[in-house]
Amino acid sequence: MVARLRKIVFDHTEGAPYPYVCSAWREVGGMNVGDKFTQEVGDVLIEALREDGIEIVVEELQPKGDR
């Protein structure tokens, strides 16, 4: 099983509430199901999944437009 996480980096000066949000995605029945986490929760999630032997793919993205 592979968990894919997208880390989107936000600039606080642009009014974003968090430095970044981790979006955790998994494929369920051909659909992507996701949830968003703050940096701290995302980091704990990544560590826990790796400890359980789940491969983690992290893709770092910059926010687009007015995201």
C-alpha positions as CSV (number, residue, x, y, z in Angstrom):
1,M,0.0,0.0,0.0
2,V,1.2,3.5,-0.9
3,A,0.0,6.6,0.8
4,R,0.4,9.8,-1.2
5,L,0.8,13.1,0.7
6,R,0.8,16.5,-1.0
7,K,2.5,19.2,1.1
8,I,1.3,22.6,0.1
9,V,3.4,25.5,1.5
10,F,1.6,28.7,2.3
11,D,3.0,32.1,3.2
12,H,1.6,33.5,6.5
13,T,1.8,37.0,5.1
14,E,-0.8,36.0,2.5
15,G,-3.3,35.3,5.3
16,A,-3.0,31.5,5.4
17,P,-3.8,30.1,8.8
18,Y,-1.0,27.5,8.7
19,P,2.6,27.3,7.3
20,Y,1.5,24.3,5.2
21,V,-1.3,21.7,4.9
22,C,-0.6,18.1,4.3
23,S,-3.2,16.5,2.1
24,A,-3.3,12.7,2.6
25,W,-4.7,10.8,-0.3
26,R,-5.5,7.1,-0.7
27,E,-7.2,5.3,-3.5
28,V,-10.5,3.7,-2.6
29,G,-12.6,2.0,-5.3
30,G,-10.9,4.0,-8.0
31,M,-11.5,7.3,-6.3
32,N,-9.1,9.5,-4.4
33,V,-10.2,10.1,-0.8
34,G,-8.3,12.8,1.1
35,D,-8.2,14.9,4.2
36,K,-6.2,17.9,5.2
37,F,-4.0,18.3,8.3
38,T,-1.8,21.0,9.8
39,Q,2.0,20.5,9.6
40,E,2.2,18.9,13.1
41,V,-0.6,16.4,12.5
42,G,0.7,15.6,9.0
43,D,4.2,14.9,10.4
44,V,2.8,12.5,13.1
45,L,0.7,10.8,10.4
46,I,3.7,10.2,8.1
47,E,5.7,8.8,11.0
48,A,2.9,6.5,12.1
49,L,2.3,5.2,8.6
50,R,6.0,4.5,8.0
51,E,6.2,2.6,11.3
52,D,3.4,0.4,10.1
53,G,5.4,-0.4,6.9
54,I,3.3,1.8,4.6
55,E,5.3,3.5,1.8
56,I,4.9,7.2,1.9
57,V,5.3,9.4,-1.2
58,V,5.5,13.2,-0.4
59,E,5.0,15.7,-3.1
60,E,5.8,19.3,-2.2
61,L,3.7,21.9,-4.0
62,Q,3.5,25.7,-4.1
63,P,0.1,27.2,-3.8
64,K,-1.4,28.4,-7.0
65,G,-3.1,31.7,-7.4
66,D,-5.1,32.8,-4.4
67,R,-5.2,29.4,-2.7
